[in-house]
């Protein structure tokens, strides 16, 4: 019985991976499998939190050193595309000054990942907006 269940689960996982890779592309698939920078941060210099219209909540944490982001991380309770976009938003902020971060938009995230299916584009907006809220909280 265990072998049948294991085989079924492996086949199901392979189907999910194949479909995700086909729909999102390799860069997004890899980021979905390993959402880099997904963790909380104690005592950040900046923090933003937004609940999107889809119901997903995203948080972005930034730590600055000499005017540049030295450390960035994010959390989300959302879907795979939210994880992908949050991970990219945090990564795109690394090493940047506030003026450079202000230029990071949903379009920047989508270009970096190579696009998302239309129904998931709002996740890039959620990530970019959360990053901007974190930056605003740093500036004030």
N, C-alpha and C positions, 0 to 999 in steps of 0.2 A: 504494500500500500504506500509506503513512504517513497519508494522509487517513482511511482506513478505521480504522486503529489509533487515531488521535486521536479520531475520532467515537465509537468503542467506549468508549474511556477516559472521554470526557466524559459519555456516557450512563451508564456505571457509577458515576462520581462523583456525578452528579445523583441516581441511585437511592439511593445511600448517604446523601446529604444529606437527601433527602425522607423516607426511613425514619427517620433519626435525629431529624429535626425532629418527625415524627409521634409517635415513641415517647418523646421526652424533653422536648418543649416548646421554645419559643423561647429562654427564658433559658438553659437547659442547652445547647442547640444553639450559641448564641453563645459560651458559655464553653468549649465543646468546640473550637470553631473557633479561639478566641483565649484559651488558658488563662493569664489575667493572673497575674502574680507567679510564673511557673514558671521558676525559676533557683536556682542555688546562692547562698550568701552567705558571703563571707569574714569571719572573726572575728565571728560572731553572738554576742549576749549569751545566747541560748538556742537549743538545737537538740534536736529530738526525732526519733527514727527507729523505725518499727515495720514489721514484716513481718506483713501480715494473714493470716487463715486462708485466703484465696483465693490467696495467693502474691504479691500485690502488695506492694511496699515503698514507704513514703512517708516523706519527711523534711520537717520544717517548721523554718524558721529565723526568729528574731525578733531585732530590735535595738530597744532601749529608749532613750528620752530623757526625762528628767524624769518617770520612772515610767510612761510610756505607750509603747506600741509605735509606733515611728517608721517601721520598715521590716519587712516580712514577706514571706517567699517560701517556695516548696515545690518539691520534686522527687518524681516517682514513676516507677516503671518499669511502672506498671499501665495498665489500660484507660482508655477515654474517661471513664467515670463517676468513676474515681479522680482523673483530672486535673481534672474539674469540681469535685469535692468538695474537693480540695486547694487549688485556686484560691480557692474560697469561704472555706475555713477561714482562709487567709492574709489575705484581704481583711477578713473579719469581725474579725480581731484588730487591724487597724490603728486607731490612736488610742485603744486601750483600755488600762485599767489591769489588773493581774493579777486582781483580784476580778471584773472584768467578763469577762475571758477565761474564767475558771472556769465561767461560765454558758453558754458556747458548747458545745452538744451536737450529736449527730447530728440530733436533731429540729430544732435551729436551722438547720442547714445545709439539711435537707430542706425546711423552710418557706421559706427564702430562695430556693431554686431552684424551688420549686413541686412538689416530689416527684420521685421516680425510680421506674422499674419495680421491682417487688418484688425481682427477682434482683440489683439493683444497690444496694439500700438499705445493704448492708454497707459500701459505699464511703464513705458519710457517717460511719459509725462509725469507720472507719479514719482519716479525716481529723480528726475531733473528738478521738479518742484520741491521735493524734500531736501535735496542738496542745497537749493537756493534758500530755503527756510533756515537750514543749519548755518549757512553763511551769513544770513541776515542776523541771526542770533549771536554770531561772533562779532559782527560789526557794531552791534548796539551795546 
